[in-house]
């Protein structure tokens, strides 16, 4: 698995031409995605397939149809209206054939209970910036700004670059929430207009990383070193997942690596179940486990602090 990495020359060519991107959400008044009150813009597409993903609707790089069982009244109006025959009900559930669905939105329009929605909307840089501008008063008062998240925002590097550049031209603080799984050239180009990187590091053991995210972490760890070497402000985000990366060895290895690359701040993000229902709505099989206990989170925090890190729980 992976993405088609862009070299610097290709990147510069792209950033001169394209102004459209695919957004799946814009969250206002966010307080866990960087300093102050922020607007978080979620870009669609991710090269990783983390088992515990909290935003599974951001993984696909294409728009997709999402169905809510809780809202559905099983009237089959959507099924009868679908000209492609992409929708069928069985076992009290709506099944969506993604091979035949062309996202015409007819089913969304006719659904009386609003149980269907299309995830992923094409927007121009100008349209996104207009949404961001609505919240500038909050940035000024709280020393906040804009955070670009996903999915993986670096999957749309040209679009992200232009968004960041436009924000900086208006004096807005910028943050990028990333897995770091991208070309180093692209990451450093993005860094020119990024004030803060919120950088996910799941686990140092490459075998476990491959098994649980679908990709090696070699590039991710390399890029963290590159950002540190470039003097960029970085906060490492560590998703604490029971049974995956919560062992003493895993936590110790992560702490030692992060401190060795001269990054001082770590946010522990304890696993929660917010992604389960969203995965079900997308006809995906969700990862199931219990959130880590308070004791386990406290123990992980203490171990990371022993590595000389400034650790907080949550964003």
C-alpha positions in Angstrom: 0.0 0.0 0.0 1.1 3.6 -0.4 0.8 6.8 -2.4 2.5 8.1 -5.4 5.2 10.3 -3.9 6.0 13.6 -5.6 9.4 15.0 -6.1 10.0 18.7 -5.6 9.8 19.6 -9.4 6.5 17.8 -9.8 5.2 19.4 -6.6 5.9 22.9 -7.8 4.2 22.2 -11.1 1.1 20.9 -9.3 0.9 23.8 -6.9 0.8 26.3 -9.7 -2.2 24.7 -11.3 -4.7 22.9 -9.1 -7.1 24.7 -6.8 -9.7 22.0 -6.0 -9.6 19.5 -3.1 -11.9 17.0 -1.4 -13.1 17.9 2.1 -15.2 15.6 4.3 -15.7 17.9 7.3 -14.9 21.4 8.7 -15.1 21.5 12.5 -15.4 24.8 14.2 -14.4 25.7 17.8 -11.9 22.8 18.1 -9.8 22.9 21.2 -7.9 19.6 20.8 -6.1 20.2 17.5 -3.4 22.6 18.5 -3.2 25.8 20.6 -6.3 28.0 21.2 -9.6 27.8 19.5 -9.2 26.4 16.0 -11.0 25.5 12.8 -10.1 22.0 11.7 -10.4 21.2 8.0 -10.5 17.4 7.2 -9.1 16.4 3.8 -10.1 13.1 2.4 -7.8 10.2 1.6 -5.2 8.3 3.7 -2.4 5.9 2.7 -2.7 4.0 6.0 -5.4 1.7 7.1 -5.1 1.8 10.9 -7.3 -0.8 12.5 -8.5 1.7 15.2 -9.1 4.6 12.8 -11.4 7.2 14.4 -12.2 8.8 11.1 -12.8 5.9 8.7 -14.8 8.2 6.4 -11.5 9.9 5.7 -9.6 6.8 4.4 -10.9 6.6 0.9 -9.6 9.2 -1.5 -13.0 9.3 -3.3 -16.4 10.6 -2.2 -18.6 7.8 -0.8 -22.1 7.1 0.4 -22.7 6.6 4.2 -25.9 5.1 5.6 -27.1 5.6 9.2 -29.0 2.6 10.6 -30.3 4.7 13.5 -32.1 7.1 11.2 -33.3 4.7 8.6 -37.0 3.8 8.7 -36.6 1.0 6.1 -39.1 2.5 3.7 -36.9 1.4 0.7 -37.5 4.7 -1.0 -33.8 5.0 -1.8 -33.6 1.5 -3.2 -36.5 2.1 -5.5 -35.1 5.5 -6.7 -31.6 4.2 -7.5 -31.3 3.9 -11.3 -28.0 2.0 -11.0 -29.5 -0.7 -8.7 -26.6 -0.1 -6.2 -28.8 -0.3 -3.1 -30.3 -3.4 -1.6 -31.8 -4.2 1.8 -31.1 -7.5 3.5 -30.9 -8.6 7.1 -32.3 -5.3 8.2 -29.4 -3.4 6.6 -28.8 -1.4 3.5 -26.0 -2.7 1.3 -24.2 -0.3 -1.0 -22.5 -1.7 -4.2 -19.7 0.8 -4.6 -18.8 -0.7 -8.0 -22.2 0.5 -9.5 -23.0 3.5 -7.3 -22.1 6.7 -9.2 -22.9 9.1 -6.3 -25.7 10.8 -8.2 -27.2 11.7 -4.8 -30.8 10.7 -5.9 -31.1 8.4 -2.9 -29.9 11.2 -0.6 -32.4 13.6 -2.0 -35.4 11.2 -1.6 -34.6 9.7 1.8 -37.3 11.0 4.2 -35.3 10.4 7.3 -31.9 11.8 6.1 -30.3 8.4 6.7 -28.0 8.8 3.7 -25.2 11.3 3.0 -22.3 11.7 0.6 -19.0 12.0 2.4 -16.5 14.1 0.5 -17.2 17.5 -1.1 -15.1 19.2 -3.7 -14.1 22.7 -2.7 -11.8 25.3 -4.1 -9.1 27.0 -2.0 -11.2 30.2 -2.1 -14.3 28.4 -0.7 -12.4 26.8 2.2 -10.7 30.1 3.1 -14.1 31.8 3.2 -15.2 29.3 5.7 -12.0 29.8 7.8 -12.4 33.6 7.7 -15.7 33.3 9.6 -13.8 32.3 12.7 -10.8 34.7 12.7 -12.2 36.6 15.7 -11.7 33.4 17.8 -8.2 32.9 16.6 -7.2 36.4 17.6 -8.7 36.2 21.1 -7.4 32.6 21.9 -4.2 32.6 19.9 -5.7 29.8 17.8 -5.8 29.1 14.1 -6.4 26.5 11.5 -5.5 22.8 11.6 -5.6 20.7 8.5 -6.3 17.0 9.3 -7.8 14.0 7.6 -7.5 11.3 6.6 -4.0 12.3 5.7 -3.8 15.9 4.4 -0.5 15.2 2.6 -2.5 13.0 0.2 -3.6 16.3 -1.4 -0.3 18.1 -1.3 -1.0 20.8 -3.9 -4.3 21.7 -2.4 -2.9 21.7 1.1 0.0 23.9 0.1 -2.2 26.5 -1.4 -4.5 26.5 1.7 -1.6 26.9 4.0 -0.1 29.7 1.9 -3.4 31.6 1.8 -3.7 31.3 5.6 -0.2 32.6 6.3 -0.8 35.5 3.9 -3.7 36.5 6.3 -1.5 35.9 9.4 -3.4 32.9 10.6 -1.6 30.3 12.7 -1.4 26.9 10.8 -1.1 23.4 12.0 -1.0 20.1 10.0 -2.1 16.9 11.6 -0.2 14.2 9.7 1.0 10.6 9.8 4.2 11.7 8.1 3.7 9.1 5.4 4.7 11.2 2.4 7.7 12.2 0.3 10.2 14.2 2.4 10.4 16.8 -0.3 6.6 17.4 -0.1 6.6 17.5 3.7 9.3 20.1 3.8 7.6 22.2 1.1 4.5 22.1 3.2 6.6 23.1 6.2 7.3 26.4 4.7 3.8 27.6 5.6 3.2 25.3 8.6 3.7 26.7 12.1 3.1 23.4 13.9 3.1 19.8 13.0 0.9 17.4 15.0 2.8 14.2 14.1 1.3 10.8 14.7 3.7 8.0 15.8 1.9 4.8 16.4 4.6 2.3 17.3 8.3 1.9 16.7 8.3 -1.8 16.0 8.0 -2.0 12.2 6.4 -5.4 12.1 3.5 -4.3 14.4 3.2 -1.1 12.4 2.8 -3.0 9.2 0.3 -5.4 10.7 -1.9 -2.7 12.2 -1.6 0.2 9.6 -0.8 -1.6 6.4 2.5 0.1 5.9 6.1 0.3 7.2 7.0 3.2 9.5 10.5 3.7 8.1 9.4 6.7 6.1 7.4 8.1 9.0 10.3 8.0 11.4 12.7 9.4 8.8 10.4 12.3 8.1 10.1 13.1 11.8 13.9 13.4 11.9 13.8 15.7 8.8 11.2 18.0 10.4 13.3 18.2 13.6 16.5 18.9 11.7 14.7 21.7 9.8 13.8 23.3 13.1 10.0 22.9 12.7 7.8 22.9 15.8 6.5 19.4 16.3 4.2 17.7 18.8 4.1 13.9 18.6 0.7 12.4 18.9 0.7 8.9 20.4 -2.6 6.9 20.0 -2.6 4.5 22.9 -4.3 1.3 21.7 -4.8 -1.6 24.1 -3.2 -4.8 22.8 -1.4 -3.0 20.0 1.1 -0.5 21.4 0.4 -0.2 25.2 3.2 -2.6 26.3 6.0 -1.2 28.4 8.5 -2.0 25.7 6.5 -0.3 23.0 6.0 2.9 25.1 9.7 2.9 26.2 10.9 2.5 22.5 8.6 5.4 21.4 9.8 7.7 24.2 13.5 7.0 23.5 13.1 7.6 19.8 11.2 10.8 20.1 13.6 12.2 22.6 16.5 11.2 20.4 15.3 13.4 17.5 15.0 16.4 19.8 11.2 16.5 19.9 10.1 17.4 23.4 6.2 17.4 23.4 4.0 14.3 23.3 0.2 14.1 23.4 -1.2 10.7 24.5 -4.5 10.0 22.7 -6.3 7.2 24.4 -8.3 5.0 22.1 -12.0 5.7 22.1 -15.0 4.1 20.2 -16.0 7.1 18.1 -15.0 5.4 14.9 -17.0 2.2 15.4 -20.4 3.5 14.3 -18.9 5.4 11.4 -17.2 2.3 10.1 -20.5 0.4 10.3 -22.2 3.1 8.3 -19.6 2.6 5.6 -20.1 -1.2 5.5 -16.7 -1.7 7.1 -15.8 -4.2 9.9 -14.7 -2.0 12.9 -11.9 -2.6 15.3 -13.2 -3.5 18.7 -11.5 -3.1 22.0 -12.0 -1.3 25.3 -10.4 2.1 25.9 -7.3 2.0 28.1 -7.8 2.4 31.8 -6.9 5.5 33.7 -4.1 3.5 35.4 -2.7 2.4 32.0 -2.8 6.0 30.6 -1.1 7.3 33.7 1.6 4.6 33.6 2.2 5.4 29.9 2.5 9.1 30.7 5.0 8.5 33.5 7.2 6.2 31.2 7.3 8.9 28.5 8.2 11.6 31.0 11.1 9.4 32.2 12.5 9.9 28.7 12.6 13.7 29.3 9.4 14.4 27.4 6.7 17.0 28.2 3.6 14.8 28.1 -0.1 15.7 28.1 -3.1 13.4 27.8 -5.4 14.5 24.9 -4.8 17.0 22.2 
